[in-house]
Amino acid sequence: MKISKILDAMKKVITKHGLELLQRYPNDLLVHDKATLERAAAPGAQIAWMVGHSHTHLVVLGLHPKENENVEYLTNLANDDRFYILNIGHGDAFKMAEVGRKGFAELSRTAVPYKRQGDPSGFWLYRHKSRIGHVILKRVGAFQENRISAAITPAAGITDLDRAALEMWCSKSAVEMTHTLFVRSEVVWNEPLLLLEQAA
């Protein structure tokens, strides 16, 4: 329900500014942006949104340093692009506010409380000093196929935003392992793990 409300608000912005996105490339919003929102529109999430006549891009802020960097790239695509920040609340609550080009670029400095400990093929992900999950990545198939099998074991009791962070770090690590953005990942979520520090 929340995702459809956010998409409706985005459509209103597109109409308000006379942008031709829904006539030219509707799937960019209705398929690709929708998929990003379904993965990451968890309570506490901050999402940067850039939209123009021929493109729309979402950047989920504060989950991974490389993801934050994408904000800067999006500020120079077209002169008539519009820039917004989405703050996701609980239930169906969210706020969307327009920001200027400079303010949008500065979102690349959003703090990232998550840190990987280990190499790309196997690591613990921490939020500050707490472990939130473990990720194991393995190449499958022929070397040139760039296919990765991933297993994510979340810690018990983590937030939906932590789960989004685990998925993003898994995806970015797959890119790091294969040295290409065109990597196919098959992700399996294991049962949550009760860690010793959580049991204490």
Secondary structure, DSSP 8 states (H G I E B T S, - for coil): -HHHHHHHHHHHHHHHTT--HHHH-HHIIIIIIHHHHHHH--TT-EEEEEE-SS-EEEEEETS-HHHHHHHHHGGGS-TT-EEEEEEE-STT-EEEEEE-HHHHHHGGG----EEEEEETTEEEEEETTEEEEEEEEEEES-GGG-EEEEEEEEBTT--HHHHHHHHHHHHHHHHHHHTSS--EEEEEE---B--HHHH-
